[in-house]
């Protein structure tokens, strides 16, 4: 039995992982899919949401558990799991970047060139402290391979506002801490949000012990849950 801690990406919530959680739990694992702090999750004002706050919420959860965990992050969640690994590497069995941001030391998420102007959220307003992602834009950018039912379910739980600060904060990552935790990457061939060449460039800069390739969009947890859950299960043993 393995503890999995699953971290959602921008505009998301723990509900994004519902299918994955069911599949892993059916194999006897424990799954913890938390909501990161934010206006639409726990009411935290957007100007108080930071990468440090995100990481602290995940660290608190992991430290409440008895075993080492497999820590997976989707998209922006990659920033969070990297920050957590720098804090508590001894508590993490492995990091899994699910078409996620895997930045270098001193780099911020917003410094990653996502591939084209179409990757940018349509409501970028730095003065407000957040960016917005209307449903129509999300459907085209995130869920281009999903069935109509999966797309509708995804849009029903979409958080249209995302705090900017976590994406603008450079990560401080060391070989002694973050670098000692095994890394794994799930690359998605049809991803329009983080293009495949960008995914591969990131995992080349921080080499990963294993790579899974899924012919899918930016939301494999919705439209390829069996394949993703099987990969995660294999990492947990």
ABEGO torsion letter per residue (X at the ends): XBBBBBBBBBGBBAAAAAAAAAAAAAAGBBBBBBBBBEAAAAGBBAAABBAAAAAAAAAAAAAABABBBBBBBBEAAAAAAAAAAAABAAABABBBBBGBBBBBBGBBAAABBAGBAAABBABBBAAAGBBBBBAAAAAAAAAAABBAAAAAAAAAABBABBBAAAAABBBBBBAABAAABBBBBBBBAABAABBAAAAAAAAAABBBABBBBBBBBABAAAABAAAAAAAAAAAAX
